[in-house]
Amino acid sequence: MTILTILPQSRYREHIRKLGIGGTSINDVTGGLWDWASGDDGEEGGVRLVVFGDSWVDDRIEENGIGKGRSWTDVLCEELACTSQINLAASQPAASYPSAPPTGALASIKAYLSTVENIPGYNKSSEVMLPDFEAQIKSFIALPQPKHKLRETIFVMSFGTWDVWHYAALDYTNALEAQNKAVAEMFAQLDNLYAHHRATLEATHLIERPHNESHVVPKPQFRVVIPKLFDPTMLPGWLSQRPVPLKPTTVAEVQKNAIHLLSEWDFRMENSIKPWFASTPEAATTSEWIEPAPEKAASGGENKSQSKRGKSEKSKTQSEIAPPQKDIYYYDLNRFLTEVILEHQLEDEGLSDGSGLGTKESPYISVYDPCVREADSGEDRRLAKAGSMQETRNAPDINGFLVCESPDEYLFWDDFTMGSTAKEKVGREVAKMVKLGHTLRAAWGDGTVPGINF
């Protein structure tokens, strides 16, 4: 059974969500809960935003969840005046907790399953896991092409929080190996997305062609927004919802693993960027990278000649359009949130530091507890600097968790995601990066790459 829900009229002509009833199989992501299709606004030369990721960029609003606010990618889209948005990010529905432990979309299901296949007590089936990056890309390329040619498509990739969350419970050596595989798989999938983008570029985008050999035109672009991971041990859910580890593993060991894995994730990500920039995958259709063609034995000069002639004609056609240039907007989300928390802590204590933290006024009631949480039930909650969350008859709830009266005054909406005020700020900051062209390639041109070690 399939339900099509038409959302209220927005700045986009049409925004349709396709809801599939039952199942979370990655084999059915094109008709599943997380697929978006955005209608065209009737204009050529628009900007499209395509979002892949986990709960940090999922813009789904559940019942009583209006206080969640817009996803930061929605804010980004508005700031850039984009004409369409496709959001394929996946997150765990609130109704699944506590019957299922907290989880989210992983960067690579293959990397995870290959690591836990021989460990008792871990899920071994991809059928009950949220769509990973590969599955979300497959869902995207299965969508129909836009009706009107675009000026540019900007991609967003937000994964890693739930990889660190799950791998922290494993033996550190195995966890690091799995995580490194996941990062490598992400860049491999980015290349698959690039190949598809290159293959459909002429059909979907306005391309400026040179009038003659001396006429230089801008290269087509393949730009990706990647937010740097926030430390998951600083999320409210790390304390409130993380399962107690099985002995002999301790809580302290899991936390130490998470901190080291976060550092290694950043290191591996940042040191994979330059080699990724240097590669230029050929244009490829969906079938070419999902189902590689079987090898054939060489048989006769005629077949070889036809093959060479076909490749030559294909190369000649593709040479008319320069391959898209890869680039990344690398937003330091971890720094943003950490500074918000430090500002609040210093303000509470009447302190400040040399960088100016503690001198501003925090807009938040709490940077520790989320807006959506259990009712206050003890001395610890009453002593917390978070305001009271007492149960009343009229208090709205989400699957038994109460929703606070002023969601925009909390840094976190729930145990695992930012609140509306923070998301608005992040969306505007990322939009500023895009408008000013603050990409990693631009930073390298100045001889500086903040946070990148090569």
C-alpha positions as CSV (number, residue, x, y, z in Angstrom):
1,M,0.0,0.0,0.0
2,T,1.3,3.5,-0.9
3,I,0.1,6.9,0.3
4,L,1.0,10.1,-1.5
5,T,0.8,13.1,0.8
6,I,0.8,16.6,-0.7
7,L,2.4,19.0,1.8
8,P,1.2,22.6,2.1
9,Q,2.1,25.1,-0.6
10,S,5.7,26.3,-0.2
11,R,8.2,28.4,-2.1
12,Y,8.5,25.3,-4.3
13,R,5.7,24.6,-6.7
14,E,5.3,21.1,-5.5
15,H,6.8,19.0,-2.7
16,I,5.7,15.5,-2.5
17,R,6.6,12.8,0.0
18,K,6.1,9.2,-0.8
19,L,5.3,7.1,2.3
20,G,5.7,3.3,2.1
21,I,3.8,1.3,4.6
22,G,5.9,-1.3,6.4
23,G,9.5,-2.4,6.3
24,T,12.9,-0.6,6.2
25,S,14.6,-2.7,3.6
26,I,17.3,-1.1,1.6
27,N,16.1,-3.2,-1.3
28,D,13.0,-1.1,-1.5
29,V,14.3,2.4,-0.8
30,T,12.8,3.9,-4.0
31,G,9.3,3.4,-2.6
32,G,10.2,3.7,1.1
33,L,9.7,6.1,3.9
34,W,12.6,8.4,3.2
35,D,12.2,9.2,-0.5
36,W,11.5,12.8,-1.5
37,A,10.6,14.1,-4.9
38,S,10.6,17.8,-5.6
39,G,8.7,19.4,-8.4
40,D,10.3,21.9,-10.7
41,D,9.4,25.6,-10.4
42,G,8.9,26.0,-14.1
43,E,12.2,27.9,-14.7
44,E,15.5,26.9,-16.3
45,G,18.8,27.7,-14.7
46,G,17.7,26.9,-11.1
47,V,19.8,25.4,-8.3
48,R,18.9,21.9,-7.0
49,L,19.9,20.6,-3.5
50,V,20.3,16.8,-3.1
51,V,20.7,15.6,0.5
52,F,22.1,12.2,1.6
53,G,22.6,11.3,5.2
54,D,21.2,10.5,8.7
55,S,19.1,12.1,11.3
56,W,21.2,15.2,11.3
57,V,19.8,16.2,7.9
58,D,16.5,14.4,7.8
59,D,13.7,16.9,7.5
60,R,10.8,14.6,8.4
61,I,8.4,16.1,11.0
62,E,6.5,13.6,13.1
63,E,3.2,14.2,15.1
64,N,3.7,16.9,17.7
65,G,7.1,17.5,16.3
66,I,6.5,21.0,14.8
67,G,9.0,22.4,17.4
68,K,11.7,20.4,15.7
69,G,12.0,23.2,13.2
70,R,13.4,23.1,9.7
71,S,16.4,20.9,8.8
72,W,19.5,23.1,8.3
73,T,19.5,21.9,4.7
74,D,16.0,23.4,4.3
75,V,17.5,26.7,5.6
76,L,20.4,26.3,3.2
77,C,18.0,25.7,0.3
78,E,16.1,28.9,1.2
79,E,19.2,31.0,1.5
80,L,20.4,29.9,-1.9
81,A,17.0,30.4,-3.4
82,C,17.2,26.9,-4.8
83,T,14.3,25.8,-7.1
84,S,14.1,22.2,-5.9
85,Q,15.3,19.9,-3.2
86,I,15.5,16.1,-2.9
87,N,16.1,14.8,0.6
88,L,16.9,11.1,0.9
89,A,18.3,11.2,4.5
90,A,17.0,8.4,6.8
91,S,16.4,8.3,10.5
92,Q,14.8,6.0,13.0
93,P,11.1,6.7,13.6
94,A,10.4,7.8,17.2
95,A,7.7,5.1,17.5
96,S,10.4,2.4,17.2
97,Y,11.9,3.3,20.6
98,P,12.2,1.7,23.2
99,S,11.3,-1.5,21.4
100,A,14.4,-1.1,19.3
101,P,17.6,0.5,20.6
102,P,18.7,3.9,19.2
103,T,20.2,3.7,15.8
104,G,20.6,5.6,12.5
105,A,21.8,5.5,9.0
106,L,25.3,4.2,8.6
107,A,27.8,5.3,5.9
108,S,28.2,1.7,4.8
109,I,26.1,-1.3,5.8
110,K,28.6,-3.6,4.0
111,A,31.5,-2.4,6.2
112,Y,29.4,-2.8,9.4
113,L,28.1,-6.3,8.6
114,S,31.5,-7.6,7.5
115,T,32.8,-6.6,11.0
116,V,30.0,-7.9,13.2
117,E,29.2,-11.1,11.3
118,N,31.1,-13.3,13.8
119,I,30.2,-11.3,17.0
120,P,27.2,-12.7,19.0
121,G,24.3,-10.3,19.7
122,Y,24.6,-8.1,16.7
123,N,22.1,-7.7,13.9
124,K,23.4,-9.5,10.8
125,S,20.7,-8.5,8.3
126,S,20.7,-5.5,6.1
127,E,16.9,-5.9,5.7
128,V,16.2,-4.2,9.0
129,M,18.8,-1.4,8.7
130,L,18.2,2.1,7.5
131,P,19.4,3.0,4.0
132,D,23.1,3.8,3.8
133,F,24.8,6.1,1.4
134,E,24.9,3.5,-1.4
135,A,21.2,2.8,-1.1
136,Q,20.3,6.5,-1.0
137,I,22.3,7.1,-4.1
138,K,20.5,4.3,-5.9
139,S,17.2,5.8,-4.8
140,F,18.3,9.2,-6.2
141,I,19.3,8.0,-9.6
142,A,16.1,6.0,-9.9
143,L,14.1,9.3,-9.8
144,P,13.0,10.9,-13.1
145,Q,15.3,13.7,-14.4
146,P,14.2,17.3,-13.8
147,K,11.8,18.7,-16.4
148,H,13.9,21.9,-16.7
149,K,17.6,22.2,-17.0
150,L,19.5,23.3,-13.9
151,R,22.3,25.8,-13.5
152,E,23.8,23.7,-10.7
153,T,23.2,20.8,-8.4
154,I,24.8,20.9,-4.9
155,F,25.0,17.7,-2.9
156,V,25.0,17.3,0.9
157,M,26.6,14.2,2.5
158,S,26.1,13.8,6.3
159,F,27.2,10.5,7.7
160,G,29.3,9.2,10.6
161,T,27.5,9.9,13.9
162,W,25.9,6.5,14.0
163,D,29.0,4.7,12.7
164,V,31.0,6.0,15.7
165,W,28.0,5.3,18.0
166,H,27.9,1.6,17.0
167,Y,31.7,1.0,16.5
168,A,32.5,2.4,19.9
169,A,31.1,-0.8,21.5
170,L,33.5,-3.0,19.6
171,D,37.1,-4.0,20.2
172,Y,39.0,-0.9,19.1
173,T,41.1,-2.6,16.5
174,N,38.1,-4.1,14.8
175,A,36.2,-0.9,15.1
176,L,38.9,1.2,13.5
177,E,39.3,-1.2,10.6
178,A,35.5,-1.2,10.0
179,Q,35.3,2.6,10.2
180,N,38.2,3.0,7.8
181,K,36.3,0.7,5.4
182,A,33.2,2.8,5.8
183,V,35.1,6.1,4.9
184,A,36.7,4.5,1.9
185,E,33.3,3.2,0.8
186,M,31.8,6.7,1.1
187,F,34.3,8.1,-1.3
188,A,33.8,5.2,-3.7
189,Q,30.1,6.0,-3.6
190,L,30.8,9.7,-4.2
191,D,32.6,8.6,-7.3
192,N,29.6,6.6,-8.4
193,L,27.5,9.6,-7.9
194,Y,30.0,11.7,-9.8
195,A,29.9,9.2,-12.7
196,H,26.1,9.4,-12.8
197,H,26.2,13.2,-12.6
198,R,28.7,13.4,-15.4
199,A,26.7,11.0,-17.6
200,T,23.5,13.1,-17.2
201,L,25.1,16.5,-17.1
202,E,24.2,17.6,-20.6
203,A,20.6,16.4,-20.3
204,T,20.0,18.0,-16.9
205,H,22.1,21.1,-16.7
206,L,22.8,24.2,-18.8
207,I,26.3,23.9,-20.2
208,E,28.2,26.8,-21.5
209,R,30.2,25.8,-24.6
210,P,33.3,27.5,-26.0
211,H,32.8,29.4,-29.3
212,N,36.3,28.6,-30.4
213,E,39.6,27.1,-29.2
214,S,40.6,30.4,-27.5
215,H,37.2,30.9,-25.7
216,V,37.5,29.8,-22.1
217,V,34.3,28.8,-20.3
218,P,33.8,27.8,-16.6
219,K,34.1,24.1,-15.8
220,P,31.0,22.3,-14.7
221,Q,31.1,21.7,-11.0
222,F,30.5,18.7,-8.7
223,R,30.2,20.3,-5.3
224,V,29.5,18.5,-2.0
225,V,28.7,20.0,1.4
226,I,30.2,17.8,4.2
227,P,29.7,18.8,7.8
228,K,32.4,17.7,10.3
229,L,31.1,15.3,12.9
230,F,30.0,16.5,16.3
231,D,31.4,14.5,19.2
232,P,28.6,11.9,19.9
233,T,29.7,11.6,23.6
234,M,28.4,15.1,24.1
235,L,24.9,14.3,22.8
236,P,22.2,14.0,25.5
237,G,21.4,10.5,24.3
238,W,24.9,9.2,25.0
239,L,24.0,9.2,28.7
240,S,20.3,8.7,28.6
241,Q,19.8,6.1,25.9
242,R,23.1,4.3,25.3
243,P,22.8,0.6,26.3
244,V,25.1,-0.6,29.1
245,P,27.9,-2.5,27.5
246,L,28.3,-6.2,28.0
247,K,31.2,-7.2,30.4
248,P,34.1,-7.1,30.3
249,T,33.7,-3.9,28.3
250,T,33.1,-0.9,30.5
251,V,31.2,2.4,30.0
252,A,34.6,4.3,30.3
253,E,36.1,2.1,27.6
254,V,33.2,2.7,25.2
255,Q,33.5,6.4,25.7
256,K,37.3,6.4,25.1
257,N,36.7,4.3,22.0
258,A,34.2,6.9,20.7
259,I,36.6,9.8,21.2
260,H,39.4,8.1,19.5
261,L,37.2,6.9,16.6
262,L,35.9,10.4,16.1
263,S,39.4,11.7,15.8
264,E,40.3,8.9,13.4
265,W,37.1,9.5,11.3
266,D,38.1,13.2,10.8
267,F,41.7,12.2,10.0
268,R,40.7,9.6,7.4
269,M,38.0,11.8,5.9
270,E,40.3,14.8,5.6
271,N,43.2,12.8,4.2
272,S,41.0,11.1,1.6
273,I,39.9,14.4,0.0
274,K,42.9,15.4,-2.0
275,P,43.3,11.9,-3.7
276,W,39.6,12.0,-4.4
277,F,39.9,15.4,-6.0
278,A,42.7,14.0,-8.2
279,S,40.5,11.2,-9.7
280,T,38.0,11.8,-12.5
281,P,35.7,8.8,-13.0
282,E,34.3,8.4,-16.5
283,A,30.6,9.0,-17.1
284,A,28.6,5.9,-16.3
285,T,25.0,4.8,-16.3
286,T,23.4,3.2,-13.3
287,S,23.7,-0.3,-14.6
288,E,27.4,0.2,-15.3
289,W,28.4,0.8,-11.7
290,I,25.7,-1.3,-10.0
291,E,26.1,-4.4,-12.2
292,P,29.5,-4.5,-13.9
293,A,29.6,-6.0,-17.4
294,P,31.0,-9.5,-17.6
295,E,34.4,-9.9,-19.1
296,K,34.6,-11.2,-22.7
297,A,37.4,-12.9,-24.3
298,A,39.0,-11.1,-27.3
299,S,37.6,-12.7,-30.5
300,G,38.5,-11.4,-33.9
301,G,39.8,-8.1,-35.3
302,E,36.3,-6.9,-36.4
303,N,35.0,-6.9,-32.8
304,K,38.2,-5.1,-31.6
305,S,37.8,-2.5,-34.4
306,Q,34.2,-1.9,-33.5
307,S,35.0,-1.5,-29.8
308,K,37.8,1.0,-30.5
309,R,35.6,2.9,-32.9
310,G,32.8,3.1,-30.4
311,K,35.2,4.3,-27.6
312,S,36.6,6.9,-30.0
313,E,33.2,8.3,-30.8
314,K,32.2,8.3,-27.2
315,S,35.4,10.1,-26.2
316,K,34.8,12.6,-28.9
317,T,31.3,13.4,-27.7
318,Q,32.3,13.6,-24.1
319,S,35.4,15.8,-24.9
320,E,33.1,18.6,-25.9
321,I,32.1,19.0,-22.2
322,A,34.9,19.3,-19.6
323,P,34.5,16.8,-16.8
324,P,32.9,18.3,-13.7
325,Q,35.4,19.6,-11.2
326,K,35.1,18.1,-7.7
327,D,35.0,20.4,-4.7
328,I,33.9,20.4,-1.1
329,Y,32.4,22.8,1.3
330,Y,33.7,21.5,4.6
331,Y,31.7,23.0,7.5
332,D,33.1,22.6,11.0
333,L,29.8,21.6,12.8
334,N,31.8,20.2,15.7
335,R,33.4,23.6,16.4
336,F,30.1,25.4,16.1
337,L,28.3,23.2,18.7
338,T,31.3,22.9,21.0
339,E,31.6,26.7,21.2
340,V,27.9,27.1,21.9
341,I,28.2,24.6,24.8
342,L,31.4,26.3,26.1
343,E,29.8,29.8,25.9
344,H,26.9,28.6,27.9
345,Q,29.1,26.9,30.6
346,L,31.4,29.9,31.0
347,E,28.4,32.3,31.2
348,D,26.9,30.1,33.9
349,E,30.1,30.5,35.9
350,G,30.6,34.1,35.1
351,L,33.8,33.4,33.3
352,S,35.3,34.1,29.9
353,D,38.4,33.1,27.9
354,G,40.9,34.8,25.7
355,S,39.0,34.0,22.5
356,G,35.9,35.9,23.8
357,L,33.8,32.8,24.8
358,G,31.7,33.6,27.9
359,T,31.2,37.3,26.9
360,K,28.1,36.8,24.9
361,E,24.6,35.9,26.0
362,S,23.6,32.3,25.4
363,P,20.1,32.0,23.7
364,Y,19.5,28.6,25.4
365,I,17.9,27.5,28.6
366,S,19.9,24.3,28.3
367,V,22.8,22.9,26.2
368,Y,22.7,19.6,28.1
369,D,19.1,18.3,28.1
370,P,16.9,18.1,25.0
371,C,13.5,19.6,24.5
372,V,12.0,16.2,24.0
373,R,12.6,14.0,27.0
374,E,11.1,12.1,29.9
375,A,9.2,13.9,32.6
376,D,11.3,15.1,35.6
377,S,11.5,12.4,38.1
378,G,14.3,13.0,40.5
379,E,16.8,15.3,42.2
380,D,19.3,15.2,39.4
381,R,16.8,16.6,36.9
382,R,15.6,19.3,39.4
383,L,19.2,20.4,40.0
384,A,20.0,20.5,36.2
385,K,20.2,24.0,34.7
386,A,17.6,23.0,32.1
387,G,14.2,24.2,33.4
388,S,11.5,21.9,34.7
389,M,9.9,19.2,32.5
390,Q,6.9,18.2,34.7
391,E,4.2,16.1,33.3
392,T,0.8,17.7,32.7
393,R,-2.4,16.7,31.1
394,N,-2.0,19.1,28.2
395,A,1.7,18.6,27.5
396,P,2.2,17.2,23.9
397,D,4.3,14.0,23.7
398,I,6.2,12.0,21.1
399,N,6.0,8.3,21.8
400,G,5.7,9.0,25.5
401,F,8.4,11.7,25.6
402,L,7.2,15.1,26.6
403,V,7.8,18.1,24.4
404,C,9.0,21.3,26.1
405,E,7.1,24.6,25.9
406,S,9.9,26.6,24.1
407,P,11.8,24.3,21.7
408,D,13.9,27.1,20.3
409,E,15.5,27.7,23.7
410,Y,17.1,24.3,23.7
411,L,20.3,23.5,21.9
412,F,19.0,19.9,21.2
413,W,15.6,19.0,20.0
414,D,15.9,15.4,21.1
415,D,18.6,13.1,22.4
416,F,20.4,13.0,19.0
417,T,19.6,16.1,16.9
418,M,20.0,19.8,17.1
419,G,17.2,22.2,18.0
420,S,15.6,24.7,15.6
421,T,17.7,27.7,16.6
422,A,21.0,25.9,16.1
423,K,19.8,24.4,12.7
424,E,18.8,27.9,11.5
425,K,22.3,29.2,12.4
426,V,24.1,26.3,10.7
427,G,22.0,26.6,7.6
428,R,22.8,30.2,7.2
429,E,26.5,29.7,7.9
430,V,26.8,26.9,5.3
431,A,24.9,29.1,2.8
432,K,27.4,31.9,3.4
433,M,30.3,29.5,2.7
434,V,28.6,28.5,-0.6
435,K,27.8,32.1,-1.6
436,L,31.4,33.2,-0.9
437,G,32.9,30.2,-2.6
438,H,34.7,29.0,0.5
439,T,35.6,25.6,-0.8
440,L,38.6,23.4,0.0
441,R,40.0,24.1,-3.5
442,A,39.7,27.8,-2.8
443,A,41.5,27.4,0.5
444,W,44.3,25.5,-1.1
445,G,44.7,28.3,-3.6
446,D,45.5,30.6,-0.7
447,G,48.0,28.0,0.7
448,T,45.9,27.2,3.7
449,V,43.5,24.4,4.4
450,P,42.0,24.8,7.9
451,G,41.7,21.5,9.7
452,I,43.3,19.5,6.8
453,N,46.6,17.8,7.1
454,F,48.5,16.8,3.9
